[in-house]
Amino acid sequence: MPADMFHLGWFYSKGFGPKAWKHRWAGSSVDRFTKPDMAVHLAQAMERSGFDYIMLEDSSNVPYTYQGSHDAYLRHSVDTPKLDPTVLAPFLTAATDNLGVVVTCSTTEYHPFMLARKFNTLDHVSDGRIGWNVVTGSNDGGAQNYGRDRQYPHDERYDMADEFMDVCHGLWNGWDDDALVLDLEGGVFADGSKVHPIEHVGKYYRVRGPLSSPPSPQRSPVICQAGGSERGRRFAGQWAETIICAARGVEAMKSYRSDVRAEAVAAGRDPDSIKVLFLISPIIDESFETAEARRRHRWDTAEHEVDFGLAALSRSTGIDFSKFDLDEPIPPLETNGHQSSARQMEGKILRDVLRYNRTLETVPLTGTAQSVAGDMDELMQEVGGDGFLLVESYHSRRYIAEICDGLVPELQKRGLTRKSYEFNSFRENLLSF
Ligand SMILES: Cc1cc2nc3c(=O)[nH]c(=O)nc-3n(C[C@H](O)[C@H](O)[C@H](O)COP(=O)(O)O)c2cc1C
């Protein structure tokens, strides 16, 4: 493998739900958003072009933070509706052979035993291709579906998640490799002395164990994480195997990566065992001019979707953004939601933030497939990162083809991304370079 090869993932934003439903190229995804076909189509195209994984985003409530009502969320389909990604995942792994599938589940919406069991089963049925995007919740409306008025305080959510991870790993490691005997002649199915209860009694959870099923091909799902706050980075340094990072600009990307790598070292881990993937949303076309025109169109569209943008921001921060002036700097924000997003926008003009949030342009990557492949090469060399996570706010089948059949072949030609998979499991492929 050339030393400068990097990994590719796809952030399936808005999860198992509607995509660019009122935009051009939306096609059949509009009325079939409750079916797996769009995601299956994407997964197969990604596998053809050697991606490591698709990450299925999720949140589980119909938000009502903006204007104190769920109307804007439902009218524009802002982060709702969403179906359960753990049910979508097996459709994707059944339709592919090598692609990793990362499913988002919140530590404040699951019990650790239930989660450990679910991911053990997903890893079995996918033959070792499952990952878990560990999130801790952000919107109070989500907490209200699970018996609480508010989310737990931000940093405490991560403390709870630490204990949650200890329990899950204890359960995933509770069966010895040779516990399953399957000795027909001797009449022994499994050896009881090799299956261990964990007897966990902690601050937040009590779990006896053992897990009710044997170890899966990877034993544990690949752990994916996206925490941007100081506490979130510490959590990522301790647990994550791949990190998805929405840093804007080269300097922010560099500093994020060096921070989490330092956290990994502090946690006694090899920093190269964490693959940091940076979010990008390239625009590819036949020429620079046509690509630039599409970029301008994307920005114009974003500018007209003010209600959409305000509703989305309100959801992720838990603050009703209808009370702020669009053309004034955003004041300091007290949030119990996504703290890193709040810090990024304070002092900036609200209208500009909305435009950025909708276009998700972390760095401008606009041009032909050849030029953008070259730009990505340079960017990766400068940042020293491990790869990119593709995302498109106005997701459509057209975009899938442009990336998987246009851009990625150019990356492969330059020896920057893989042409075929070396290993069977998601983790082995992720750690292979
Ligand atoms: C690319 C990306 C994808 C994310 N996907 C999800 C998701 O699917 N569900 C979720 O609840 N939070 C998601 N988040 C939010 C993070 O899990 C985390 O809560 C957020 O980055 C704030 O972290 P912080 O509070 O440590 O700053 C995502 C964040 C990023 C950058």
The ligand as a MOL file (V3000), in Angstrom:
LIG
                    3D

  0  0  0     0  0            999 V3000
M  V30 BEGIN CTAB
M  V30 COUNTS 31 33 0 0 0
M  V30 BEGIN ATOM
M  V30 1 C -20.3760 14.5250 11.0200 0
M  V30 2 C -21.1920 14.4630 12.2780 0
M  V30 3 C -22.2240 13.5510 12.3910 0
M  V30 4 C -23.0140 13.4730 13.5340 0
M  V30 5 N -24.0510 12.5980 13.5980 0
M  V30 6 C -24.8590 12.5760 14.6760 0
M  V30 7 C -25.9760 11.7130 14.7380 0
M  V30 8 O -26.2370 10.9410 13.8230 0
M  V30 9 N -26.7920 11.7630 15.8280 0
M  V30 10 C -26.5260 12.5960 16.8770 0
M  V30 11 O -27.2940 12.5980 17.8440 0
M  V30 12 N -25.4610 13.4120 16.8600 0
M  V30 13 C -24.6350 13.4270 15.7740 0
M  V30 14 N -23.5710 14.2710 15.7400 0
M  V30 15 C -23.3040 15.0780 16.9270 0
M  V30 16 C -22.1700 14.5040 17.7390 0
M  V30 17 O -22.4160 13.1970 18.1420 0
M  V30 18 C -21.9210 15.3600 18.9490 0
M  V30 19 O -23.0380 15.3550 19.7830 0
M  V30 20 C -21.6780 16.7590 18.5020 0
M  V30 21 O -20.5740 16.7730 17.6040 0
M  V30 22 C -21.3990 17.6540 19.6480 0
M  V30 23 O -20.4020 17.1160 20.4110 0
M  V30 24 P -19.9080 17.9240 21.6550 0
M  V30 25 O -21.0670 18.1230 22.5270 0
M  V30 26 O -18.8290 17.0560 22.2470 0
M  V30 27 O -19.4080 19.1980 21.0910 0
M  V30 28 C -22.7560 14.3460 14.6010 0
M  V30 29 C -21.7020 15.2640 14.5040 0
M  V30 30 C -20.9250 15.3280 13.3670 0
M  V30 31 C -19.8020 16.3140 13.3080 0
M  V30 END ATOM
M  V30 BEGIN BOND
M  V30 1 1 1 2
M  V30 2 1 2 3
M  V30 3 2 2 30
M  V30 4 2 3 4
M  V30 5 1 4 5
M  V30 6 1 4 28
M  V30 7 2 5 6
M  V30 8 1 6 7
M  V30 9 1 6 13
M  V30 10 2 7 8
M  V30 11 1 7 9
M  V30 12 1 9 10
M  V30 13 2 10 11
M  V30 14 1 10 12
M  V30 15 2 12 13
M  V30 16 1 13 14
M  V30 17 1 14 15
M  V30 18 1 14 28
M  V30 19 1 15 16
M  V30 20 1 16 17
M  V30 21 1 16 18
M  V30 22 1 18 19
M  V30 23 1 18 20
M  V30 24 1 20 21
M  V30 25 1 20 22
M  V30 26 1 22 23
M  V30 27 1 23 24
M  V30 28 2 24 25
M  V30 29 1 24 26
M  V30 30 1 24 27
M  V30 31 2 28 29
M  V30 32 1 29 30
M  V30 33 1 30 31
M  V30 END BOND
M  V30 END CTAB
M  END
